[in-house]
């Protein structure tokens, strides 16, 4: 047997497999997230709160560095370029911080009960989060949308989320059986851990912005590493205390279906609103992708502050993990379809 030829033959197979996964929206990071959950399930005591690894300290400082470097790459010139389209900004931010929470709040009133309150809390947490930054801009770029508008809205959404996410969570938790939260303390912590590093980074953009942009790939790897550690430690705590014991496979499958339905409902409503307001094709694309996405980065880092009980964080992050994966798959397919269609935004069911 010619092992050399076999090795060569395997290369196209791996390449085709990689392209197929990317077409589905399943990149290496998503696979790594699944691996972290599996590791937490197999060895939960390694990464739990009082385990042998100092993950709490590592992730706390890592979060601040994530937002410091994010601010360093946040060019004021790029933000100014997107300021003029105020109707676009209004639609995106209202979709992100008003439409999403109201839809989930209404669903909880109509369908929720005393059971699975932690999952409902996690779903509402998804709804209250800001939009993604990098993936929203990438999808808008692929589909041919208003790129400066996407950069502006994704960036501003991140900063607004420091205040709006804990405000919405405080309201939801006060009207449900979930524990109350110290809103003032949480906002202060988020300002110190998120807003302050971003501000410092922006102030250094003029001097170090180009350097940070050249290191974009390495910074992205650092961001993903910190997120993976947060996810791992969160699920370690939940698995160690058997927090998932009461959930069946059917319930988790229904949760995934609900996250898909939520994405397409918001996607469709924003699309309709963009048509009613007479948006250009470029602005409609930007509105639907920036307004329908939710940030895993902000969700994981804010969870460390908003939910001090480490035992429940894994469950609360579960809807976000599902939404993140499914939104990337759906958005990748839709963005590529819109790019092929060129001048049409009509998508088949």
LOBA-195014 format. One record per atom (N, C-alpha, C): residue in three letters; x negated, y, z. Coordinates in steps of 0.001 Angstrom, whole numbers, padded with zeros to 6 digits, always signed. Last residue first. Layout:
<pts>
ALAXYZ/...
</pts>
This chain:
<pts>
UNK+038486+030022+001910/UNK+038701+029446+003241/UNK+037883+028187+003390/UNK+036231+032216+000215/UNK+037251+031168+000219/UNK+037335+030535+001588/UNK+035926+035695+000412/UNK+035366+034385+000756/UNK+036493+033368+000805/UNK+035232+038651-001236/UNK+036246+037632-001007/UNK+035541+036311-000690/UNK+033624+040692-001894/UNK+033532+040222-000513/UNK+034538+039126-000216/UNK+031729+041298-004841/UNK+032967+040856-004209/UNK+032721+040355-002806/UNK+029401+041870-006106/UNK+030309+042990-005856/UNK+031591+042578-005153/UNK+027808+039231-005292/UNK+027401+040558-005754/UNK+028358+041650-005365/UNK+027932+036547-004849/UNK+029106+037193-005420/UNK+028806+038604-005901/UNK+025516+036063-003601/UNK+025766+035492-004920/UNK+026935+036192-005609/UNK+025902+037405-001190/UNK+024792+037806-002054/UNK+025008+037292-003471/UNK+028009+035957-000137/UNK+028221+037355-000509/UNK+027118+037856-001439/UNK+026654+033551+000355/UNK+027772+033574-000595/UNK+028042+034997-001065/UNK+024829+034341+002271/UNK+024326+033857+000993/UNK+025425+033852-000065/UNK+026631+035020+004318/UNK+025721+036030+003768/UNK+025191+035605+002402/UNK+027896+032560+004861/UNK+028673+033688+004334/UNK+027779+034745+003694/UNK+025749+031024+005846/UNK+026508+030564+004680/UNK+027247+031731+004030/UNK+025000+032602+008047/UNK+024032+032293+006987/UNK+024747+031883+005709/UNK+027321+032591+009623/UNK+026860+033854+009036/UNK+025859+033607+007908/UNK+027476+029871+010409/UNK+028549+030488+009622/UNK+028054+031742+008900/UNK+025001+029594+011808/UNK+025362+028694+010712/UNK+026389+029356+009797/UNK+025203+031637+013690/UNK+024090+031632+012743/UNK+024409+030746+011538/UNK+027451+030869+015127/UNK+027490+032135+014388/UNK+026362+032199+013360/UNK+026575+028472+016277/UNK+027628+028428+015266/UNK+027715+029720+014470/UNK+024614+029360+018094/UNK+024289+028389+017050/UNK+025302+028442+015915/UNK+026104+031200+019670/UNK+024867+031603+018980/UNK+024563+030661+017823/UNK+028136+029607+020723/UNK+028473+030717+019829/UNK+027259+031134+019010/UNK+026627+027838+022308/UNK+027440+027336+021204/UNK+027751+028440+020203/UNK+025488+029652+024107/UNK+024628+028791+023297/UNK+025387+028267+022077/UNK+027826+030712+025236/UNK+026927+031584+024469/UNK+026010+030765+023576/UNK+028893+028488+026606/UNK+029629+029086+025480/UNK+028752+029983+024610/UNK+026601+028147+028471/UNK+026986+027129+027493/UNK+027827+027706+026346/UNK+026175+030008+030440/UNK+025438+030179+029186/UNK+025884+029206+028099/UNK+027725+028978+032475/UNK+028117+030267+031898/UNK+027408+030506+030566/UNK+026269+026668+033078/UNK+027636+026551+032561/UNK+028057+027845+031868/UNK+023865+027861+034005/UNK+023864+026922+032884/UNK+025231+026785+032250/UNK+024684+029332+036259/UNK+024237+030035+035056/UNK+024242+029113+033832/UNK+025311+028185+038645/UNK+026383+028292+037665/UNK+025924+028869+036331/UNK+023022+028220+040246/UNK+023706+026951+040012/UNK+024712+027027+038867/UNK+022150+030780+040739/UNK+021480+030028+039671/UNK+022208+028736+039329/UNK+023835+033525+041327/UNK+023939+032114+041712/UNK+023378+031258+040580/UNK+023751+036005+040082/UNK+022634+035631+040957/UNK+022670+034178+041408/UNK+024557+037170+037251/UNK+024982+035977+037980/UNK+023840+035493+038869/UNK+023241+039460+036343/UNK+024683+039520+036589/UNK+025162+038346+037433/UNK+020550+038630+036054/UNK+020899+039738+036934/UNK+022375+039697+037331/UNK+020470+036521+034346/UNK+019626+036437+035533/UNK+019976+037520+036552/UNK+021984+037393+032237/UNK+022567+036392+033135/UNK+021767+036264+034425/UNK+020348+039008+030748/UNK+021313+039645+031644/UNK+021909+038654+032633/UNK+018940+037061+029291/UNK+018221+037896+030256/UNK+019182+038585+031227/UNK+020952+035788+027763/UNK+020132+035013+028683/UNK+019463+035902+029731/UNK+022103+037965+026355/UNK+022911+037093+027199/UNK+022091+036323+028213/UNK+020029+039053+024893/UNK+020613+039840+025974/UNK+021425+038971+026919/UNK+019589+036764+023191/UNK+018513+037384+023968/UNK+019094+038145+025162/UNK+022007+036302+021933/UNK+021515+035296+022880/UNK+020425+035885+023773/UNK+024471+038565+021091/UNK+023030+038403+021300/UNK+022708+037349+022356/UNK+026835+038088+018460/UNK+026548+038285+019882/UNK+025121+037843+020177/UNK+028630+039474+015634/UNK+027533+038702+016228/UNK+027372+039028+017708/UNK+030453+041143+014494/UNK+030922+039799+014858/UNK+029846+038948+015523/UNK+029309+043562+013765/UNK+030411+043573+014721/UNK+030868+042207+015183/UNK+027381+042976+011868/UNK+026940+043571+013131/UNK+028039+043500+014196/UNK+029042+041874+009848/UNK+027957+041090+010435/UNK+027487+041669+011766/UNK+030978+043827+009307/UNK+031413+042486+009688/UNK+030283+041669+010310/UNK+029453+046177+008753/UNK+030429+046153+009840/UNK+030748+044726+010272/UNK+027928+045444+006513/UNK+027265+045810+007767/UNK+028215+045714+008943/UNK+029984+045008+004635/UNK+029061+043924+004993/UNK+028399+044212+006340/UNK+031066+047582+004514/UNK+031901+046463+004981/UNK+031019+045295+005421/UNK+028941+049038+003472/UNK+029355+049302+004851/UNK+030257+048200+005398/UNK+028799+047923+000867/UNK+027643+047869+001764/UNK+028045+048078+003223/UNK+031331+048558-000215/UNK+030933+047158-000034/UNK+029794+047033+000975/UNK+032787+051260+001725/UNK+032060+050725+000571/UNK+031693+049272+000850/UNK+035994+051394+003287/UNK+034539+051284+003352/UNK+033977+050816+002012/UNK+038718+051989+003720/UNK+038081+052319+002447/UNK+036575+052283+002481/UNK+040058+051143+005874/UNK+039365+052425+006006/UNK+038642+052838+004729/UNK+040937+048652+004996/UNK+041931+049691+005287/UNK+041294+051078+005363/UNK+038478+047285+004840/UNK+039254+047537+003630/UNK+040261+048663+003840/UNK+037811+047223+007556/UNK+036930+047889+006609/UNK+037633+048205+005305/UNK+039895+045634+008541/UNK+039796+047034+008946/UNK+038909+047827+007994/UNK+039240+043161+007353/UNK+040514+043823+007052/UNK+040454+045312+007376/UNK+036758+042698+008604/UNK+036853+042753+007141/UNK+038116+043503+006723/UNK+037600+042549+011240/UNK+036706+043637+010840/UNK+036729+043808+009321/UNK+039169+040219+011093/UNK+039776+041488+011501/UNK+038911+042684+011095/UNK+037280+038252+010338/UNK+038402+038579+009470/UNK+039033+039919+009803/UNK+035548+038281+012594/UNK+035018+038506+011246/UNK+036139+038966+010304/UNK+037328+037506+014581/UNK+036736+038849+014619/UNK+036196+039219+013240/UNK+037882+034889+013604/UNK+038960+035840+013879/UNK+038430+037269+013865/UNK+035381+033683+013489/UNK+036090+033945+012233/UNK+037269+034900+012428/UNK+034712+033612+016282/UNK+033851+034272+015293/UNK+034641+034640+014044/UNK+036831+032104+017352/UNK+036614+033482+017794/UNK+035769+034246+016777/UNK+036433+029625+016098/UNK+037668+030379+015842/UNK+037507+031844+016230/UNK+033978+028914+017251/UNK+034072+029098+015802/UNK+035294+029950+015459/UNK+034801+028701+019912/UNK+033784+029690+019555/UNK+033776+029956+018045/UNK+036623+026590+019752/UNK+037102+027916+020149/UNK+036101+028999+019790/UNK+034910+024487+019116/UNK+035927+024902+018157/UNK+036465+026289+018460/UNK+033485+024377+021544/UNK+032792+024708+020305/UNK+033763+025175+019228/UNK+035610+023583+023204/UNK+034921+024854+023454/UNK+034173+025309+022199/UNK+036165+021070+022188/UNK+037173+022123+022057/UNK+036563+023503+022283/UNK+033819+019818+023032/UNK+034117+019907+021600/UNK+035148+020999+021336/UNK+034141+019968+025781/UNK+033014+020671+025175/UNK+033209+020832+023670/UNK+036397+018331+026038/UNK+036453+019731+026467/UNK+035322+020545+025845/UNK+035373+015880+025123/UNK+036464+016523+024392/UNK+036559+018004+024759/UNK+033558+015221+027080/UNK+033052+015525+025743/UNK+034109+016247+024922/UNK+034493+016873+030202/UNK+034465+015754+029265/UNK+033903+016196+027926/UNK+033180+018011+033248/UNK+033571+018351+031881/UNK+033427+017133+030965/UNK+032209+017583+035816/UNK+033659+017591+035626/UNK+034120+017860+034210/UNK+029443+017804+035699/UNK+030031+016492+035929/UNK+031527+016456+035610/UNK+027939+020029+035536/UNK+028666+019644+034323/UNK+029457+018348+034501/UNK+026616+020276+037946/UNK+027676+021239+037673/UNK+028501+020862+036437/UNK+024641+018870+039401/UNK+025736+018157+038729/UNK+026922+019069+038434/UNK+022403+020088+040235/UNK+023550+020156+041156/UNK+024813+019581+040537/UNK+020755+019699+038075/UNK+020316+019204+039374/UNK+021462+019163+040370/UNK+022122+021079+036054/UNK+022082+019616+036017/UNK+021694+019041+037379/UNK+021690+023746+036908/UNK+023054+023231+036752/UNK+023074+021707+036748/UNK+018890+023966+036940/UNK+019663+024225+038157/UNK+021057+023613+038065/UNK+018385+023391+034222/UNK+017824+022550+035284/UNK+018622+022717+036574/UNK+019595+025508+032933/UNK+020228+024196+032827/UNK+019649+023212+033838/UNK+017770+027521+033698/UNK+019193+027646+034000/UNK+019882+026296+033959/UNK+015333+026625+032662/UNK+015486+026750+034113/UNK+016965+026832+034510/UNK+015962+026674+029854/UNK+015524+025453+030535/UNK+015765+025533+032037/UNK+016584+029376+029425/UNK+017591+028342+029166/UNK+017238+027062+029908/UNK+014104+030512+030082/UNK+015308+030889+030823/UNK+016394+029828+030666/UNK+012453+029304+028158/UNK+012190+029069+029586/UNK+013412+029417+030434/UNK+013594+030346+025815/UNK+013595+028898+026038/UNK+013359+028566+027509/UNK+012995+033054+026185/UNK+014391+032619+026138/UNK+014490+031118+026411/UNK+010195+032954+026014/UNK+010838+033396+027257/UNK+012289+032943+027304/UNK+009933+032092+023328/UNK+009382+031288+024435/UNK+010035+031655+025762/UNK+011060+034179+021889/UNK+011715+032875+021873/UNK+011226+031985+023005/UNK+009181+036220+022389/UNK+010591+036369+022757/UNK+011267+035009+022892/UNK+006881+035059+021204/UNK+006902+035342+022636/UNK+008340+035468+023133/UNK+007699+035024+018533/UNK+007382+033759+019194/UNK+007405+033930+020717/UNK+007909+037762+018125/UNK+009103+036931+018004/UNK+008889+035582+018688/UNK+005240+038451+018357/UNK+006195+038952+019354/UNK+007490+038151+019311/UNK+004232+037217+016060/UNK+003783+036765+017386/UNK+004733+037227+018480/UNK+005604+038695+014078/UNK+005764+037235+014151/UNK+005347+036704+015526/UNK+004748+041354+014561/UNK+006152+040970+014676/UNK+006344+039460+014839/UNK+002433+042770+014454/UNK+002451+041598+015340/UNK+003855+041014+015490/UNK+003055+044939+012935/UNK+002160+043927+012347/UNK+002154+042638+013161/UNK+004555+046334+014797/UNK+005229+045793+013617/UNK+004367+044729+012941/UNK+002586+047114+016590/UNK+003632+046195+017049/UNK+004350+045553+015867/UNK+001166+048890+014898/UNK+000498+047696+015437/UNK+001532+046655+015870/UNK+003125+050822+014495/UNK+002617+050056+013353/UNK+001917+048779+013798/UNK+003445+051816+017171/UNK+004537+051188+016426/UNK+004074+050332+015269/UNK+001664+053203+018714/UNK+001440+051756+018592/UNK+002512+051045+017764/UNK+002383+055911+018453/UNK+000975+055520+018531/UNK+000762+054039+018216/UNK+005148+055973+018266/UNK+004360+056778+017337/UNK+002905+056325+017302/UNK+006011+054367+020437/UNK+006193+053927+019045/UNK+005287+054670+018084/UNK+006033+055061+023038/UNK+004739+054650+022495/UNK+004813+054243+021027/UNK+008675+055556+023490/UNK+007738+056670+023660/UNK+006363+056352+023077/UNK+009672+052970+023202/UNK+010004+053977+022194/UNK+009035+055146+022268/UNK+008660+051816+025602/UNK+008225+051333+024298/UNK+008483+052341+023188/UNK+010078+053225+027538/UNK+008617+053323+027494/UNK+008071+052880+026138/UNK+012678+052305+026855/UNK+012332+053730+026772/UNK+010828+053937+026692/UNK+012440+049569+027415/UNK+012751+050018+026056/UNK+012333+051469+025864/UNK+011916+049607+030220/UNK+010896+049122+029282/UNK+011146+049555+027836/UNK+014469+050830+031030/UNK+013180+051472+031282/UNK+012082+050939+030370/UNK+016417+048902+030215/UNK+016416+050259+029657/UNK+015074+050963+029851/UNK+015612+046447+031641/UNK+015867+046527+030203/UNK+015661+047944+029663/UNK+015069+046753+034346/UNK+014501+045597+033654/UNK+014636+045690+032130/UNK+016366+049076+035146/UNK+014951+048905+035456/UNK+014310+047810+034617/UNK+018949+048582+034203/UNK+018249+049794+033763/UNK+016751+049656+033997/UNK+019537+046265+035607/UNK+019424+046202+034153/UNK+018711+047428+033598/UNK+019630+047290+038216/UNK+018632+046274+037873/UNK+018430+046191+036363/UNK+021828+049032+037939/UNK+020517+049551+038313/UNK+019413+048569+037935/UNK+023856+047221+037381/UNK+023496+048217+036373/UNK+022116+048801+036668/UNK+023859+045824+039849/UNK+023556+045123+038601/UNK+023121+046103+037515/UNK+024615+047749+041712/UNK+023308+047102+041839/UNK+022888+046432+040542/UNK+027215+048334+040785/UNK+026179+049362+040834/UNK+024790+048779+040894/UNK+028571+045825+041091/UNK+028397+046450+039793/UNK+027255+047469+039785/UNK+028440+042988+042520/UNK+028003+044329+042927/UNK+027609+045086+041665/UNK+031340+040986+041949/UNK+029948+041311+041714/UNK+029672+042740+042137/UNK+033370+038197+043079/UNK+033153+039586+042724/UNK+031657+039855+042588/UNK+033952+034957+041608/UNK+033443+035802+042680/UNK+033234+037226+042186/UNK+037059+034169+039930/UNK+035595+034198+040028/UNK+035163+035160+041118/UNK+039701+034258+039460/UNK+039304+033647+040728/UNK+037798+033612+040899/UNK+040176+037564+038059/UNK+040207+036103+038021/UNK+039781+035575+039378/UNK+039782+040211+038215/UNK+041139+039786+037892/UNK+041263+038272+037779/UNK+037109+040551+038711/UNK+038032+041063+039729/UNK+039463+040629+039471/UNK+035986+039552+036417/UNK+035804+038783+037647/UNK+036724+039278+038756/UNK+036662+041580+034597/UNK+037179+040222+034422/UNK+037101+039430+035726/UNK+035266+043811+035648/UNK+036721+043847+035492/UNK+037296+042442+035407/UNK+032614+042909+035532/UNK+033191+043292+036817/UNK+034701+043310+036761/UNK+032348+042589+032782/UNK+032285+041406+033644/UNK+032869+041702+035022/UNK+032516+045263+031930/UNK+033535+044304+031522/UNK+033538+043069+032426/UNK+030157+046218+033187/UNK+031465+046820+033461/UNK+032596+045869+033105/UNK+028066+044655+032077/UNK+028432+044478+033494/UNK+029770+045115+033858/UNK+028410+045682+029314/UNK+028533+044261+029669/UNK+028837+044066+031150/UNK+027973+048485+029369/UNK+029291+047941+029072/UNK+029446+046487+029491/UNK+025222+048921+030025/UNK+026287+049463+030866/UNK+027624+048753+030647/UNK+023756+047494+028195/UNK+023235+047589+029566/UNK+024326+048066+030520/UNK+025019+047955+025748/UNK+025319+046733+026493/UNK+024809+046739+027920/UNK+023814+050188+024704/UNK+025154+050333+025278/UNK+025489+049133+026163/UNK+021474+048972+023736/UNK+021384+049935+024831/UNK+022736+050138+025503/UNK+022447+047308+021707/UNK+021621+046745+022780/UNK+021571+047670+023995/UNK+023695+049129+020015/UNK+024502+048139+020730/UNK+023739+047546+021907/UNK+021521+050408+018868/UNK+022354+051148+019819/UNK+023212+050192+020643/UNK+020608+048290+017196/UNK+019749+048860+018236/UNK+020564+049579+019304/UNK+022745+047789+015508/UNK+022211+046694+016309/UNK+021375+047231+017466/UNK+023053+050348+014329/UNK+024110+049769+015158/UNK+023615+048635+016041/UNK+020561+050752+012948/UNK+021063+051703+013930/UNK+022062+051040+014876/UNK+020461+048526+011230/UNK+019395+048744+012215/UNK+019880+049667+013332/UNK+022769+049000+009703/UNK+022653+047783+010505/UNK+021601+047944+011594/UNK+022142+051399+008428/UNK+023296+051341+009322/UNK+023249+050124+010232/UNK+019965+050552+006856/UNK+019765+051542+007927/UNK+020914+051554+008938/UNK+021465+048623+005166/UNK+020412+048208+006093/UNK+020117+049253+007178/UNK+024398+047771+004118/UNK+023761+049034+004489/UNK+022719+048755+005567/UNK+023955+044620+002309/UNK+024695+045661+003003/UNK+023870+046902+003273/UNK+023285+042117+001139/UNK+023237+043346+000364/UNK+024019+044486+000993/UNK+022942+039737+002442/UNK+024225+039947+001771/UNK+024255+041218+000936/UNK+020371+040072+003535/UNK+020628+038986+002584/UNK+021883+039274+001772/UNK+020822+042250+005276/UNK+019848+042363+004188/UNK+020103+041311+003119/UNK+022619+041145+007052/UNK+023033+042305+006255/UNK+022106+042462+005057/UNK+020965+039177+008182/UNK+022163+038787+007437/UNK+022650+039922+006541/UNK+018991+040818+009414/UNK+018614+039842+008386/UNK+019818+039462+007532/UNK+020504+042224+011280/UNK+019803+042956+010224/UNK+019427+042014+009085/UNK+021349+040079+012897/UNK+022331+040941+012224/UNK+021691+041663+011051/UNK+018910+039059+013853/UNK+019705+038242+012932/UNK+020774+039060+012224/UNK+017905+041282+015462/UNK+017177+040747+014305/UNK+018090+039991+013342/UNK+020188+041847+017291/UNK+019388+042832+016569/UNK+018827+042198+015296/UNK+023634+041141+018171/UNK+022238+040766+017962/UNK+021505+041882+017228/UNK+025709+043202+020322/UNK+025411+042493+019081/UNK+023937+042087+019040/UNK+026350+042639+023880/UNK+026057+043440+022685/UNK+025793+042556+021477/UNK+029082+040824+025539/UNK+027675+041062+025203/UNK+027508+041981+023995/UNK+031657+040067+026044/UNK+031210+041346+026608/UNK+029789+041720+026203/UNK+031989+037529+024961/UNK+032748+038647+024390/UNK+032213+039998+024840/UNK+030386+035988+026688/UNK+030048+036096+025266/UNK+030704+037338+024670/UNK+031956+036293+028976/UNK+030601+036836+028968/UNK+030100+036986+027537/UNK+034155+034821+028300/UNK+034312+036274+028396/UNK+032946+036955+028401/UNK+032940+032309+028412/UNK+033491+032783+027139/UNK+033661+034299+027171/UNK+032270+032174+031154/UNK+031228+032135+030135/UNK+031705+032649+028792/UNK+034809+032191+032270/UNK+033885+033269+032608/UNK+032762+033340+031581/UNK+035717+029798+031251/UNK+036374+031032+030826/UNK+035479+032232+031127/UNK+033998+028134+032698/UNK+033896+028174+031242/UNK+034566+029426+030687/UNK+034923+028661+035285/UNK+033543+028993+034944/UNK+033334+029044+033434/UNK+037523+027683+035240/UNK+037317+029128+035360/UNK+035888+029535+035001/UNK+038709+025131+034934/UNK+037649+025575+034027/UNK+037421+027086+034062/UNK+042016+025823+036213/UNK+040940+024910+035825/UNK+039940+025610+034898/UNK+043924+027734+036448/UNK+042976+027617+037555/UNK+041806+026709+037207/UNK+044049+028899+033060/UNK+044662+028474+034316/UNK+043623+028432+035408/UNK+044713+030386+029833/UNK+043876+030034+030981/UNK+044694+029609+032183/UNK+046427+031290+027864/UNK+046036+029877+027868/UNK+045285+029439+029114/UNK+047048+033999+028300/UNK+048029+033105+027688/UNK+047707+031630+027890/UNK+044774+035078+029538/UNK+046100+035302+030137/UNK+047110+034284+029620/UNK+042798+034306+027709/UNK+042744+033811+029081/UNK+044092+033962+029782/UNK+043571+035763+025472/UNK+043584+034298+025409/UNK+043565+033690+026802/UNK+043100+038361+026454/UNK+044457+037950+026101/UNK+044571+036428+026050/UNK+040311+038205+026715/UNK+041132+038496+027891/UNK+042572+038063+027650/UNK+039573+037828+024059/UNK+039323+036751+025023/UNK+040159+036952+026286/UNK+040449+040310+022970/UNK+040918+039036+022422/UNK+040747+037893+023421/UNK+038999+042152+024528/UNK+040464+042145+024581/UNK+041035+040840+024044/UNK+036274+041600+023858/UNK+036779+041368+025215/UNK+038300+041300+025297/UNK+036397+042232+020930/UNK+035992+040934+021481/UNK+036556+040702+022893/UNK+037181+045008+020919/UNK+037966+043957+020271/UNK+037661+042583+020847/UNK+035063+046254+022510/UNK+036482+046385+022827/UNK+037305+045242+022237/UNK+032439+045860+021706/UNK+032691+046082+023134/UNK+034163+046269+023505/UNK+032500+045257+018912/UNK+031598+044559+019836/UNK+032066+044652+021273/UNK+034364+047030+017862/UNK+034533+045583+017670/UNK+033728+044809+018706/UNK+033195+049430+018586/UNK+034508+049090+019143/UNK+034809+047604+018974/UNK+030836+049276+017059/UNK+030751+049309+018520/UNK+032089+048983+019177/UNK+031856+049164+014380/UNK+030961+048125+014908/UNK+030979+048100+016434/UNK+033426+051500+014179/UNK+034022+050176+013961/UNK+033158+049086+014586/UNK+031498+053489+014668/UNK+032662+053362+015544/UNK+033294+051978+015416/UNK+029731+053191+012545/UNK+029261+052969+013909/UNK+030437+052726+014865/UNK+031448+053885+010402/UNK+030856+052547+010474/UNK+030415+052236+011892/UNK+031905+056539+011029/UNK+033040+055596+011024/UNK+032550+054154+011095/UNK+029357+057731+010750/UNK+029948+057626+012090/UNK+031128+056661+012129/UNK+026815+057714+009103/UNK+028017+056898+008890/UNK+028758+056657+010207/UNK+024511+059120+009942/UNK+025590+059835+009264/UNK+026889+059037+009142/UNK+022414+057609+011081/UNK+023300+058386+011941/UNK+024548+058909+011249/UNK+020386+056165+009874/UNK+021730+055596+009877/UNK+022758+056401+010638/UNK+018049+057567+010178/UNK+018502+057281+008813/UNK+019934+056750+008782/UNK+017518+057538+012866/UNK+018072+058764+012289/UNK+018648+058512+010903/UNK+016348+054995+013088/UNK+017622+055266+013743/UNK+018290+056496+013133/UNK+013967+055364+011694/UNK+014940+054396+011192/UNK+016313+054626+011805/UNK+012737+057250+013370/UNK+013053+057617+011985/UNK+014098+056670+011395/UNK+012222+055867+015740/UNK+013248+056919+015736/UNK+013668+057322+014325/UNK+011712+052402+015683/UNK+011305+053668+015093/UNK+012443+054681+015145/UNK+010912+050122+017773/UNK+012139+050856+017453/UNK+011788+052253+016964/UNK+008754+048830+018746/UNK+009029+048654+017315/UNK+010238+049453+016856/UNK+008942+049444+021395/UNK+007757+049902+020668/UNK+007958+049793+019160/UNK+011244+048093+022153/UNK+011261+049548+022094/UNK+010091+050097+021304/UNK+010181+045489+022077/UNK+011313+045843+021225/UNK+011394+047360+021057/UNK+008297+045644+024085/UNK+007826+045514+022708/UNK+008942+045809+021709/UNK+010122+045892+026241/UNK+009068+046884+026030/UNK+008582+046839+024581/UNK+011639+043610+026085/UNK+012283+044878+025766/UNK+011274+046014+025599/UNK+009683+041676+026754/UNK+010475+041555+025533/UNK+011029+042911+025128/UNK+008867+042547+029287/UNK+007937+042669+028155/UNK+008666+042556+026818/UNK+011108+041864+030786/UNK+010718+043278+030678/UNK+009764+043494+029504/UNK+010986+039065+030489/UNK+012136+039827+029997/UNK+011772+041295+029802/UNK+008627+038401+031855/UNK+008726+038187+030411/UNK+009861+038981+029790/UNK+009238+038835+034495/UNK+008282+039731+033843/UNK+008352+039605+032321/UNK+011149+036723+034676/UNK+011472+038095+035083/UNK+010540+039097+034419/UNK+009805+034403+033887/UNK+010875+034927+033040/UNK+011251+036356+033411/UNK+007931+034137+036009/UNK+007491+034216+034614/UNK+008565+034862+033742/UNK+009550+033931+038289/UNK+008640+035063+038147/UNK+008221+035254+036684/UNK+010931+031524+037662/UNK+011662+032748+038000/UNK+010786+033980+037787/UNK+009032+029538+037347/UNK+009721+030036+036160/UNK+010465+031340+036440/UNK+006768+028193+038666/UNK+007251+029543+039024/UNK+007994+030205+037858/UNK+007419+024745+039315/UNK+007007+025764+038345/UNK+007578+027137+038704/UNK+008538+023050+041218/UNK+007081+023288+041251/UNK+006620+024385+040303/UNK+011720+024554+042318/UNK+010866+023523+041757/UNK+009401+023907+041766/UNK+013855+026041+043157/UNK+012773+025800+044117/UNK+011814+024708+043640/UNK+015424+026064+040752/UNK+015048+027294+041451/UNK+013867+027105+042399/UNK+014080+023630+038376/UNK+015126+024261+039186/UNK+014545+025368+040067/UNK+012273+022220+036793/UNK+012507+023629+036491/UNK+013560+024306+037342/UNK+012141+019646+037862/UNK+010905+020366+037526/UNK+011149+021861+037392/UNK+014634+018556+038137/UNK+013971+019030+039356/UNK+012681+019804+039066/UNK+015541+017573+035664/UNK+016067+018851+036177/UNK+015276+019416+037350/UNK+014783+015848+033287/UNK+013938+016194+034439/UNK+014378+017521+035046/UNK+016962+015474+031514/UNK+016120+014338+031892/UNK+015314+014614+033158/UNK+018087+018028+031275/UNK+018936+016894+031672/UNK+018096+015726+032188/UNK+015947+019498+030386/UNK+016557+019860+031670/UNK+017444+018731+032181/UNK+015555+018257+027914/UNK+014518+018163+028946/UNK+015081+018488+030328/UNK+017959+019081+026660/UNK+017674+017652+026861/UNK+016617+017455+027943/UNK+017579+021832+026608/UNK+018727+021283+027346/UNK+018506+019800+027637/UNK+015326+021943+024967/UNK+015250+022443+026345/UNK+016395+021899+027196/UNK+016369+020974+022550/UNK+015333+020202+023240/UNK+015208+020631+024697/UNK+018057+023055+021849/UNK+018640+021742+022156/UNK+017647+020871+022920/UNK+016064+024961+021373/UNK+017064+025178+022420/UNK+017709+023861+022837/UNK+014783+023820+019178/UNK+014051+023938+020446/UNK+015003+024190+021608/UNK+016765+024141+017262/UNK+016380+022779+017645/UNK+015614+022788+018968/UNK+016697+026910+017126/UNK+017912+026239+017580/UNK+017617+024805+018016/UNK+014089+027235+016105/UNK+014438+027777+017417/UNK+015697+027111+017969/UNK+014119+026126+013553/UNK+013340+025469+014601/UNK+013711+025955+015998/UNK+017570+026439+012413/UNK+016135+026672+012335/UNK+015440+025988+013509/UNK+020302+025922+010824/UNK+019622+025224+011919/UNK+018117+025413+011781/UNK+021737+026838+008706/UNK+021503+027779+009805/UNK+020794+027156+010984/UNK+021943+025279+006513/UNK+022979+025115+007529/UNK+022836+026100+008681/UNK+019613+026002+005308/UNK+020851+026320+004627/UNK+022022+026190+005591/UNK+017802+024871+007059/UNK+017894+026326+006993/UNK+019185+026761+006319/UNK+018234+022146+006457/UNK+018534+022649+007801/UNK+018680+024164+007796/UNK+017319+022143+003784/UNK+018701+021777+004087/UNK+019118+022296+005460/UNK+014640+022804+004077/UNK+015514+023713+003345/UNK+016981+023425+003647/UNK+013781+020520+005490/UNK+013673+021844+006107/UNK+014595+022846+005426/UNK+014249+018519+003579/UNK+014938+018476+004863/UNK+014932+019821+005551/UNK+012500+019328+001589/UNK+013936+019316+001303/UNK+014743+019297+002589/UNK+010097+018979+002995/UNK+010464+020305+002507/UNK+011958+020388+002218/UNK+010144+016239+003465/UNK+010156+017152+004609/UNK+010591+018547+004184/UNK+010036+015393+000793/UNK+011168+014995+001630/UNK+011284+015929+002823/UNK+007587+016382-000113/UNK+008830+016935-000664/UNK+010053+016586+000181/UNK+005918+014714+001660/UNK+005929+016178+001732/UNK+007190+016775+001134/UNK+005966+012020+001071/UNK+006758+012468+002210/UNK+006874+013985+002275/UNK+004186+011719-000994/UNK+005609+011552-001290/UNK+006490+012078-000167/UNK+001782+011970+000319/UNK+002167+013004-000641/UNK+003660+012949-000911/UNK+001852+009628+001800/UNK+001795+010918+002498/UNK+002230+012047+001600/UNK+001824+007740-000246/UNK+003003+007821+000616/UNK+003047+009146+001338/UNK-000720+008160-001264/UNK+000424+008497-002099/UNK+001695+008626-001277/UNK-002152+007204+000962/UNK-002351+008587+000527/UNK-001163+009051-000319/UNK-001471+004558+001180/UNK-000986+005471+002229/UNK-001119+006914+001816/UNK-000571+002202-000849/UNK-001352+003429-000953/UNK-000808+004459+000020/UNK-000845-001203+000000/UNK+000000+000000+000000/UNK-000875+001247+000000/
</pts>
